[in-house]
């Protein structure tokens, strides 16, 4: 491990030492750097967004510093017939040669962008400077001279269709998107055209398009003002070439057809077809209804594709003035049933194993796109390092069944609400059988939940109406019981609690929001409250620890809250800074003094503080000493994670990352087996662990393989003062941790 940094440094020196001018012709220059600046500070000009108007960018830099892709390309020889040279060229990036024509085009593009933003008298200046001893490297700086931002002075709407003019209510200032005093921009004018067009196409104007709206723009001499005249033109009949009112349409008939030419039967119930179509007979045509129909059919797993067409009815409207459309919706359905087999390899803390699952899925169980899935899974793992047990193998078998409905299965909901949201109702059952050398465990889980989101919104909701978990321990080995559970000198209450039979009945609510820039995810759940009320009313008996029992089993009682926040700061096309904050709090009360193991928090690992392995950090300044049970002792009731990660695209399908992680877990109560683990306001800042490192990600679009290398920076669980700040004197054997994972950490 000690040679690893030396290897990395040697490779970087080799790459940096390669001449970037190797493949640059003698009479040309390498484009070293491109920048954009402004002679004045203007708040509404985003310099980073203007980079897209520059036709020629310099070679890519890793983490905005090193031109490693260019260096890799420069390692190649000039003989392209050799495979090693072709490989290096394919992995690297060819030098960007300075082009005066592209520079001028970039200058024109930037000027046009400023004019469109409302800086009508804007100018752009190009400054070039020569770099390097040979003078064959050039920097290009585009200097913006935006000038004054123009505003609207007089705004006039001219609508040459009396019915549309009345519909738009242009006499009321609220009905106008352009107002005197507004900042002028081409984008604003286009948005107003889109706004008016959207109103019309959603009120029956099937054939209307935004090109029928034009603008007359006139600047005011000597002042940063413009006069605007919006013109909505008359409709011109293509057949007669006569000017007329724009035709307004309503839907006359609605027919559903099979999308499969060999089968005229649609394998969905008529009621399901009608429910998922927002288009209705005898109603005005609306473009939003068309989009909503596509969206609603698209989310049905039984549907392969949908095609909606409209046909104008003959001479409708010639006499009555009311034009009509016939609508046809072609629905092609998938095969109702599929069977899949998936083998996999497992690695749990170095213990190797294998697993396989067989899944049956019916995506149209009751001809309403209800999805029934049944999965049978088996796993085997060889456990190392266990002494004194007859068998060192781990076996697991599970059966899981899910039934989901693409709608709310709930009374008292209005039809309008159900049509407005994308909802799924789901019931599931899981039985899991685990046989370890130390014990046997059986888990039975039943769940009933709802998931939904509003159309065209970024919000998602989930309600766990009821989830039951029954944990049964039919056998515990005599050695394990003697060493950890029955020994009078062992007061590990957390350990004993998690190897007893347990019943959990929980309710929960989750909310998430993601708009691509920032994401919020929160969840709250409670367990045992209804059971506590029932046991009190029914005077149920208690066990020897004073816990009330239901079905002769003690039940868990707790409340739990989780919150996650992620914010993306996009630097440019290849570089992003990501901030993550995660917080969790769970409190056992009433019938429980300890949280169930599955509900406890742990720190470390590929998605937490990456300087530590999973479940190797915390709680607080607690330091694990018994490797056999530390996976339980190094857990807590409260968790805090703060992460900052700089992500950069490197080359090919490889991305890189630099990260700093901080966080820990704590207990809310003082447990004797976790000394130093209890949360306290005056000491928790001193107990926050800090890790740092770098990683590489192979982005294959449909999945991401992630390799992160973390180092300890600040360790709260130290014995000697020199171990408190590993950052100042790192030791790889003690502080280095390697993580392999699928997907991004947050």
N, C-alpha and C positions, 0 to 999 in steps of 0.2 A: 504493500500500500504506500510505502514511503516514496517509491519511484514514480507514483502516479503524477504528482505535480511536475516532476522533472520532465516526464514524457509530454505533458500538455504544453509546458513552456517551450520545449524543443520544437514541437510541431508549429506553435504560433510563430516562433522566430524564423523557422524555415519558410512559412507562408509569407511573412512580412518582408523577408529578404528578397523575394522574387520581384523582378522589375515589372511594374504595371505597364511600362511602355513597350514591352516585348512585342506585342502584336499591333502596335500603333504605327502606321506608315510614317516615314521620316518627315514628310511635308505636312503632317497633320498634328493636332493637339488632342490630348486626353481631357475630357470634361471632368474636372476635379470636383467641383462643388457648384450647386445651384441654389440661389436664395432669392427671396422676395421681401422687399421692405417698402415702407411708405414714408413720404416726406412729412406727412402730418398724421397725428394720432386720430383715427376715426373708429368710433366704437362699434359700428355695424359692419365693418369689413373684417372678415375672418381670414387672415393670411394663409392659414393651413388649408382652408377649403379652396383657395385659389391655385394651389399646387396642381390641381387637375387640369388647368388650362395651359400648363407648360408642356410643350411638345417633346422636350428632351431633358431627361433627368440624369444625374450623375449615377455612377455605379452604386449598387446597394451596399450599405454598411451594416455590419453586425452590431446591434445595440447602438446604432447611430455613431459608431466610432471606427471600426476596422472593416476594410474592404476585403474580407476573406473570400467571397465568391470570385472576385477579380483575381486574387492571389492564387486560388485553385486553378483558374483558367490559365494563368501565366505559368503554372508548373508544367503544362503540356508542351510537348515538342511540336515542331512545325510539320512533321510527317503525319498527316491525317490518316494514313493507311494503317498505322499502329493502333491497336485497340486501347492501350493505356492512354494515348493522347486523346482519342475520341471520348473515352470515359471522363477524363478530367475536364474536357471542354463541355460535355453535357452536364456535369455536376456544377461547374463554375459559371461565371458570367463574363461574356466578351466585353472588352473595353468600350466605353461609350466615347465615340470620337466627336469632337466639337463640330457642329454644323451651323453655319451662319444663316441658312435658309430657315431651318427649324427654329432658330433663335428669333428671327423676325416674325415668324408665324406665332410663336409664343407671345411675343410683345403685342401683336394685333389681337390675339385671343384675350389677353388680360385687359386690354383697353375696351373691347366689346363687353366683357363681363362687368366692368365698372360702369359703363354707360347703361347697361341693363339694370344695374342696381340703383340708378338714379343720378349718377355723377356724369351728367351729360357732357361736360367740358373736360373730362378726364384725359390724362396722358400717361404714357408709360415710357420710361427711359431704360436703356440697356447699358450696363457697365461691365466691361470685361477686364480681367487682370491676369497677368501671366505669372505662373508659379513654377517652382523647381529650378534646379541649377541649369538645366538645358533649355528652360523656357518652353517646354512642350506640354505643360499642364495649364488649363485655363479655368478660372472661376467666373461664373456669370451671375450678376446681380440685376434683378428686375426692380427698378425703383418706381413706385406708383406715385402719380401726382393726381389724386382724385379731385381736388378742387371742392366746390360747394355742392351739397346735396340738393337737388331740385325738389320742389313740392308742388302739389296741385293747387291751382288758383280757381278756375272756373271748370265745373264738371257738368256736362249736359248728357242726358239720356234721350236718344231718339229711337223709339220703338214703333215700327211701321205696321204693327199688327195690334189692333185695338183690344182684342181679347187677351192677348199675352200682356199687354201694357197694364190692363186691369188686374190680371193675376199677379204680376210682379209688385204691385202697389208702389210704384216709383214715386208717387206724390208724397209718400211718407219717407222721411230720411232714413228710417230703420230699414226700408226695403232696398237701399242703395249700398253697395259695397265700396264705392268710391266717393269720398267726401272732400270738400275743399279744405286745404290745410294738411292733408295726408302726404306722407313721403312718396315721391314718385319712383316707380320701378316697373320694368317690363314684367317681372314676375307677378306684381300686384295686378296688372292689367289682365294677365292670363288667368289668374285665380278668379277674377271677377267674371270672365267668360265661362270658366268652369262652373262657378256658382250658379249663374243664370241657366246654363245648359242643364245642370243637375235638377234644378227646379222643374224645368220643362219636361225632361225625359221621364220624370217621376210623376207627371200629371197628364199623361196620355200622349205626349208629342213624340211618338215612336221614331219618326224620321228626322227629327231635329238634330243638328250637330253644331259644335261651337264655331265652325268656320262661317256660319251665317251671322256672326257678330264681328264687327270690325271697329277699329278706333281711328280717330283723327287726332293727332297730337301736334300742338303748336307751342313753341317756346315763346316766352315774353322777352322782348329785347331789353338787355341791360339788367335783368333780374333773374334769380334762380327759381323761376316759376314756369309752369306749363299749363295750358288749357287743354282739356280732354273732352272729346265728343264720342260717346259710345253709340253705335248704330246697330240695331237689330233689324235686318232687312226683311222685306216681304218674301213670302213663299212664291216660287215660280214653278208652275206645273210643267213637268217635263214633256207631257204629251201635247199640250196646247200652247205652251210657252206664255201663258197668261199669268199675270200677277194675282195672287189670291191670299186668303188667310192660311196660316199654317194648319195642316190637318191634325185633328185630335182623334186618338183611337181608343177603343175599348175592346176587351177580349170577348169574343162571341162564344167559342167552344174551346174545350180543353180535352185533349185525348192523350192517353198513355199507350205507348207502343213498346214492344220488346226490341232491344237493340241487337238481338241475335237473329239473323236472317233464317236460321234453321228452326227457330222455335218462336211461335207467336204468343207464348204464354209468359207473362211476367211473374216471377216467383216471389212476389210480394203482395200482401193483402191490399185490396183497393183502399181501405181506410188508411193504411200506411202511406200509400202513394199520395192521397189527398192531403194528409197531414204534413207531408214534407214538401208540398208544392205551395209556394207563396202566391202563385198566379191563380186567380180565381175568375170564372166566367162572369160576364156582366159587370166587370169592374174595369176601370181605366188601366191602360198599360202603364207599368212602372218599371223602370230599369232596375231599381233596388230589389223589386220582387224577383226579377230574373236572376240577379246575383245571389239572392238568398236561397232561391230554389237550387241552384248549382251547389251552394255551400251545404245545404241540408242533405241533399242526396250524396254529396261527396263524402260525408262523414259516416254514412252507412257502410259497414264492412261487407254487406251482402252485395253492394253495387260496385261493378267494375268501372263503368263510365256512364255519363249522362249527356244527352244532347237536346237542347231546347231550340225549337224553330218556330217562327211566326210566318203566317201567310196572309197577305191582305185579301180580304173578301171582295172579289169582283168589283162592281161599281158602287160599293157601299159608300154612302156619304154624298152621292151625286144629287140626290133629291132631298134627303133629310139633313145632310150636313154632318151626320154622325158616321165616322169611319169605323170599320170593324176588322179584327184580326182573329184568325183561328190559330191556336197554339197546339203543338205536338211535342210531347216529352218522351224521348226514347231512353229507355232504361235497360242497360245490360247488366246482368247479375253474374257474380262469381260462382265457382263451384261451391256447393254448400259445405262440403266436408274436406278436411285435409288431415294428414297424419305426418308428423315430423319426428326425426330421431336426432339427438344432439349429444355426441360424446365430448368430454372435456377433461383436461388435466388440472390438478389442484396442487397448491403448495402453501401449507399453513405453517408459518414459522419454521420452514425447512423440512417439514414432514410431507413427503410426496404421496400422491394418491391419484385416483381416477374416479370419474363420475359419468353417468349417462342418464338421459331423460327421454321419455317417449310421450309425445303430446298429440292429443286428438282435439280438433277444433271444428265446430259447426257454427258457421257465421249467419245462419238463417233458420234458427231452430223452430220458431213458430210463424215463419213467413213474415216476420216483421223486423228482420236484421238483428235478432237477438243472438248473442254470441255465447256459446257453451264451450268451455275448454276444460279438458281433463289432462293432468300431467302426472306421470309416474316417474319418480327419480330414485336412483340408487347411487351410493357413493362408498368408496373404500379408501382408507388411509392408513399407512404404516407409521406408527408413532415411535419415535426414538427417545431414549433417555429415561424411560420408565423402568424402575427396578422393583421387584417384589410382586409383580402382577403376572397372572397366568397367561394372559393374552395381551399383546401390545398392538392390536389392530382396532381401528375405529370404523364402524359400519353405520350407515344412515340410509333409511328408506322413507319416502314420503309420497303421499297422494294429495293432490290439490285439485279442487273443482271450482270453477267460476262461472257464473251466469250473469251477463250484463245486458241491459235493455237500453237502446238509444233514446231514452226519454225518461221523464220523471214517472216513477210508479208511486204516486202519492195522491191522496184525496185532497179536495178543497183548493186545488191550484187552478187559476183561470186559464182558459185556452190561449188567451193573448200572451200571458207570461210564458207558457210552455213553448209557444212558437217563437218567442223573442230570444230564448237561450238555447245553447247546445248542452244538453243534459245527458248524463248516463247514470243509471241505477244499477248497482252491482251487489250481488250476494256471493259469498265465497266460503269454502270450507277447506281446512288443511289438517291432515294428520301426519305427524312427523315422529319417526321412531329412531332413536339414537342409542347405539350400544358402544360405550367406551370401556376401556379396561377398568376405570375407577367406578363407573356407575352406568345405569341405564336410565334414559329419560324419554318420556312420551309427552307430546304436545298436541292438543286438540284446539283448533282455532276456528271460530265462526265470526263472520263479519257481514255487515249490511251498511252500505255507504252510498252517497250521492256525490257526483262530480258535475260541475257545469261552468260555463263561461258565457258572457254576453257576446253576441256577434259583433265583429269589428272592434273589439276591445282587447286590452292586454291583461285583463283580470281573469283569474281562475279561482274557483272555490271548491272545497271538499268538506262534506259533513259525514262523520262516522256516527251514524245513528246508534249503532250498537256493535261492539266487538267483544267477544268472549274468548278468553284464553285459559285453558285448563292445563297445568303443568303437573305431571305425575311422575314420581320417582319410584319405580317398582323394585329396584335393586341398587344397593350401594355396597361396594366391596368392603370386606372386613378391614383391610389395611387402610384404605382411604378413610373409613369411618374412625378407625383408631387414631390415625395420624392427625386428622383435621377436625373431626366433628365431635368425638366423644371424650377427647383428652381433657381432663379437668384443668390442665395448665394452658389450654388453648381457649382464649376468650374471643375468637374471631366470629363475632355475631353476624357480620356481613356474609361470611362464607357459609355458616350454618343456615342462614335464612334462604340462601339461593340453592340449597340442596334439600328443601322440604317441598311437599305438595303445595300448590298455590293456585288460587283462582282469581282471575283479573276480569273485571267487567268495566269497560271504559266507553266514554263518549268523547268526541273530538270535533274540532273545526279547524280548517286550514285555508289560508288565503295566500295567493302569489300574484305578483305583477312583474311583467318583463316587457320592456319596450326596446330592447337591444342596446340601450345606453346604460340603464341601471335596472336592477332586479331586486325585488323584495319578496321574501318568503317567510311566512309566519304560521305557527300552529299552536293550538292550545288543546289540552285534553285533561280530563279528570276521570278517576276510577274509584269505585267502591262506595260512592255516596248513596246511590239507590239501595245497594245491598246493606249498607249501614242502617239506613232508615228501616228497611224491611226486618233486619235482625233485631232491631230495638223494639219494633212493634210486636214481632212474633216471639220475643224473648228467647232468641236462639242461644244455645250453650256456647261456652268459651273453652279454648284449650288451656294447657298448663301455663302459657305465657299471657293469658288474659285476652287473647284475640278471639273475636266473634267468628263463628263458623257458619258457612252455608254449604249444604250437601256434605257436611262433615269435613269441610276444608276451610282453612283460614283464607280470607280474601284480602287483596291488596287495596290500599286506599292512599291516593296521592293526587297532586295537581302538577301539571307540567306545562311550561311555556318555552317555545323556541322561536328565534328570530334570526334571519340572515339578510344581509344587505350586500350587494355587489354593484360597483360603479366602474364603468369603462371610460377611460380618458384616451381617446384616439389621437395619437400624435401625428401619424401620417398613415399611408396605405399599409406599410409594413411594420409599424411599431404601435404598441398599445400599452398603456399603464392601467392595471386593474387593482382596485382596492376592495377588500372583503372584510366584513365584520360579522361575526357569528356569536350569538349569545344564547345560552340555555339555562333554565332554572327548573328544578323539580323538587317538590317538597312532600315527604311522606308524613301523614298525620292520621289521627283517628285509630284505625285498626292496624296501622303500619308504623314502625319506627325506622324501617330501612326500605329503600327502593328495590324493586325487582331488578335483577342483573340486566335484563334487556332494556330497561328504562334508564339505567345509569349512564353517565357521560364518561368518555375517555379522551385522552389527548395523545398527540404524536401520530405518526403515520403519514401516508401520502396525501391526505386531505386536511391536515391540521398543521402542527408545528413540525416541520419536516427535518429538524435536527435530531429528532427522536424516532425510534421505531414505534409502531402502534402499541398503545397501552403501556408505554415505558415512561410516561411523564405524569407526575402528580400522584395524588392530590396535594396541592400546596407544595411544601418542601419535603414531603414524604419520600423516602428512598426505599425501593423494593429490595428485599433480602432473600425471599423464598421464591425461586422461579416457578415452582409448581402452582402457587396460588396468587402470585402477583397480578395475574390477569384480572382477578377480582378485586384485590386490594388497591390497585392503581386505577380506581374509578371514583367518580364523585357525583354530587347532586347539582353542581353548577359548573358551567363551562364558558370560557371566553376565548375567542380566536380573533386575531387581527392580522391580516395578511396584505402585503404589498408586492405585486408581481409585475415585472417589466417583460412583455412578450414581444418577440421580434421574429419575422420571417427571415430565415437564413438563406436557403437555396433548395431547389428541387421541392420535395415534400417535407423538408425538415425545418422545424421552428425551434427557437431557443427561448430561454427564460432565465431571468435573475430574480431572486425572491428574498424577502425578509418576512419571517413569521414570528408571531408572539402570542402567548396564551398559556392556559393551564386549566386544570379542573380543581374544584374544592368540594368539601363536604359542608353541609349546613349544620350538622351536629358533630359533636366531639366523639369519635369512635377510637377506642383504645388501640385498635390494631392499625390505625392510620395516624400516628403521631405527626403533628405539623400539617395535617390536611384540612383543618377547619378554616373556613373563610372568616377573615376579620378585616374591617375597614382600614385599620392602621398598619396592617402588614401585607395585604394582598398585592400591592404594587411591587414589593420586594420579591414576591413569589412568582412573578410572571417570567416565564422562560422565553428566550429569544433564540431563533435559529436563522440561518442564512444559507444560500447556496445557489446552484444553477441547475438547469435541466434542459433536456432535448425532447422534442415531441415529433413523432412521425404522423403527419396529418394525411390520412388516406380518404378524406372527405366523409365517408360513412362511419369511420371510427378513428380514434386517435390513440396511439400507443405513447405512453409517457414514461420517461426515465428522469427522475429527480435525484440529485446528490445534495444532501443537506449536511450542515455542520452546526454543532452547538455553539451559540454565541454567549448566552448567559444561562447558567444552570442554577436553579433555586435549590436543588437537592444536592448540596455539596457537603463533604466532610472536612476537607482542607480548604483554606482560603484560596489556594492557587487554582482550585477547581471551580470557583464561583464564576470566573470570567474566562472560559476557554477561548474566547475570541483573541485575547492578547497572547496566549501561548497554546495554540491548538495542537492536538495529538490525534492523528487519524485513527489509530486503533481504538481510541476512547470516544471521539467526537463525531466521526463520520458515519452517515447512514445513507444507504441506497434504497430508493423506492421505485418499484415498477407498478404502473397502474394503467387502466384504460379510461380515457376521457380526461377532461380538464379538472383541476382540483376545486374550482368554483367558477 
